[in-house]
Amino acid sequence: MQEVVDVGRACGVKFPPDVLDPWRAFLRGVPPDWTPSMAVDLRAGNRLELPWLAGKIFLMGREHGVPTP
């Protein structure tokens, strides 16, 4: 999540300093047996949004000199 925010900031998006706090709080409260929708799709053999979603962040990070390991 931090990488996405860093890339957004490099692109000029104005995020508040605590933009990730609600997401971190949500993830702390997720039950251990919760399965993200992308994992459900992967198990079912469905197409994933990962290549175009993460791939775009990677390309934008490269363009703006932001590491996206």
C-alpha positions, -999 to +999 in steps of 0.1 A: +000+000+000+028+024+008+043+019-026+010+029-043+008+060-021+044+069-029+038+065-066+006+086-064+025+114-045+052+113-072+024+118-098+010+148-078-018+132-058-022+150-025-027+123+002-031+132+038-002+119+060-024+093+076-040+080+044-031+044+051-041+043+088-077+032+081-065+004+059-039-008+084-066-008+111-089-028+088-061-054+081-053-057+118-090-067+124-093-092+096-099-128+108-070-152+102-092-174+080-102-145+057-094-150+020-089-120-002-110-119-034-079-122-056-069-155-038-105-168-044-102-159-081-067-175-083-080-208-068-110-208-091-087-202-122-103-168-129-085-139-145-067-117-121-064-079-120-028-082-107-010-078-140-027-046-149-031-032-114+004-040-099+020-037-133+007-002-138+021+008-104+054-007-113+056+012-146+045+045-130+070+040-102+098+034-127+087+065-146+089+086-115+119+070-099+099+054-070+110+019-060+082-006-062+098-039-050 
